[in-house]
Amino acid sequence: IKIADIGSGYGLFLKGLKERGFSHLAAIEPNAEAARALRENFGFEVHEAGLGDAGLPHGAFDAAILVAVIEHFTDPVGALRDIRDILRPGGYLYVNTPNLGDVVLRQGWNKNFKFVHTFYFTETSLSNCLHKAGFEIVASYNLPANLRYAGWLSPEHYSSGELNIIARSIGTGEMHAGAIRREDWREVETAVKRAWRRDRPYNFIRRVIGFFRARTPLGYPLKIIERRMRSQDLLSGVRVPNFRS
């Protein structure tokens, strides 16, 4: 199985695949520093270019990975079509991205949304993009917003919900009626308003902690406690349910 990781960064996802026995791995990474680290640290096949400029042959891969990347594309449907082209017929794509329907806005240090993201998706809108690009949905799993790592000393330690979708590439002639679903914007509006309400107490706590940390003798002990909390494995004990088909 030959797998392409698009937007590989420093290769942690590919490293995990390699440790699980996958050997035909390719990285598509335009950042020069990250591409060099991928070669030197792991010896992966690296295409140091953006997806549209990598010159990848059609049908060269059995599967592709798009983790925390699609929200950066200025033309997500066009990018998904490029990915479909490099997959063999029936090849698989795994997409991970923040879920607009369960977003944590983080009004504090990461103001509102992250400005490096050009798009945010709900499950419906992402599924629609995949259908338009020539994919069918095989399975999906929504990871809910996680507040359990946030605390009185570290209110910023919480994350938005995530969409996780596995799709299969198909020919445009295989598209079936009803594949494109209508977005329920009232549902999105309700989710965003709920996120604003959820954000307010945590950002207030963050400002209070920041004030005392900087202006009282409690600052150093608070910093030590917070450092110990951050050193914990945040994913320990987390059980990810099975994808639903």
Residue pairs with C-beta under 8 A, 6 or more apart in sequence:
1 22
1 24
1 62
1 63
2 24
2 25
2 26
2 60
2 61
2 62
2 63
3 17
3 22
3 24
3 25
3 26
3 61
3 62
3 63
3 64
3 65
4 26
4 27
4 28
4 56
4 60
4 61
4 63
4 64
4 65
4 86
5 11
5 13
5 14
5 17
5 25
5 26
5 27
5 28
5 64
5 65
5 67
6 28
6 51
6 64
6 65
6 66
6 69
6 83
7 28
7 29
7 66
7 67
7 68
7 69
7 72
8 14
8 27
8 28
8 29
8 34
8 38
8 44
8 46
9 29
9 31
9 34
10 34
10 37
10 38
10 41
11 27
11 34
11 37
11 38
11 41
11 42
11 44
13 65
13 67
14 25
14 27
14 38
14 42
14 44
15 42
17 25
18 25
18 42
25 44
25 45
26 44
26 45
26 46
26 47
26 61
27 35
27 38
27 44
27 45
27 46
27 47
28 47
28 49
28 50
28 51
28 54
28 56
29 35
29 38
29 46
29 47
29 48
30 48
30 49
30 50
30 53
32 48
35 46
35 48
38 44
38 46
39 46
47 54
47 55
47 56
49 55
51 79
51 82
51 83
52 79
52 82
56 86
57 86
58 85
58 86
59 85
59 86
59 87
59 88
59 89
59 91
60 86
60 88
61 86
61 87
61 88
61 91
62 87
62 88
62 91
62 92
63 87
63 91
63 92
63 93
63 94
64 83
64 86
64 87
64 91
64 92
64 93
64 94
65 93
65 94
66 83
66 93
66 94
66 95
66 96
67 94
67 95
67 96
68 96
68 97
69 97
70 76
70 79
70 80
70 95
70 97
70 119
70 121
70 126
71 97
71 98
71 117
71 118
71 119
71 120
71 121
72 116
72 117
72 118
73 79
73 118
73 119
74 118
76 119
76 129
77 129
77 132
77 133
80 93
80 129
80 130
80 132
80 133
80 134
80 135
81 133
81 134
83 93
83 133
84 93
84 133
84 134
84 135
84 169
87 93
87 169
88 169
89 169
89 170
89 171
90 168
90 169
90 170
91 168
91 169
92 138
92 166
92 167
92 168
92 169
93 130
93 135
93 166
93 167
93 168
93 169
94 164
94 165
94 166
95 126
95 130
95 163
95 164
95 165
95 166
95 167
96 162
96 163
96 164
97 120
97 121
97 126
97 162
97 163
98 117
98 120
98 121
98 160
98 161
98 162
98 163
99 121
99 122
99 123
99 142
99 143
99 160
99 161
99 162
99 163
100 120
100 121
100 122
100 125
100 188
100 191
100 192
101 122
101 123
101 142
101 161
101 187
101 188
101 191
102 142
102 144
102 145
102 160
102 161
102 191
102 195
103 113
103 120
103 145
103 160
103 161
103 191
103 192
103 195
104 145
104 158
104 159
104 160
104 161
104 195
104 198
104 199
105 112
105 113
105 192
105 195
105 196
105 199
106 112
106 156
106 199
107 196
107 199
107 200
107 203
108 155
108 156
108 202
108 203
108 206
108 207
109 156
113 120
121 129
121 163
122 163
122 183
122 187
122 188
123 140
123 142
123 163
123 165
124 181
124 182
124 183
124 184
125 183
126 163
126 165
127 137
127 140
127 165
127 181
128 180
128 181
128 183
130 136
130 137
130 165
130 167
131 137
131 175
131 179
131 180
132 180
134 169
134 170
134 171
134 172
134 175
135 167
135 168
135 169
135 170
136 167
136 168
136 170
136 174
136 179
137 165
137 166
137 167
138 166
138 167
138 168
138 245
139 165
139 166
139 243
139 244
139 245
140 163
140 164
140 165
140 166
140 243
140 244
141 164
141 240
141 241
141 242
141 243
141 244
142 161
142 162
142 163
142 164
143 161
143 162
143 164
143 240
144 161
145 158
145 159
145 160
145 161
145 195
145 198
146 158
146 159
147 158
147 198
148 158
149 157
149 158
149 159
149 234
150 156
150 157
150 158
150 202
151 157
151 229
152 205
152 209
153 209
153 222
153 225
153 226
153 229
154 226
154 229
154 230
155 202
155 203
155 205
155 206
155 209
156 202
156 206
157 229
157 230
157 234
158 202
164 243
166 243
209 222
212 218
212 219
212 222
213 219
213 222
213 223
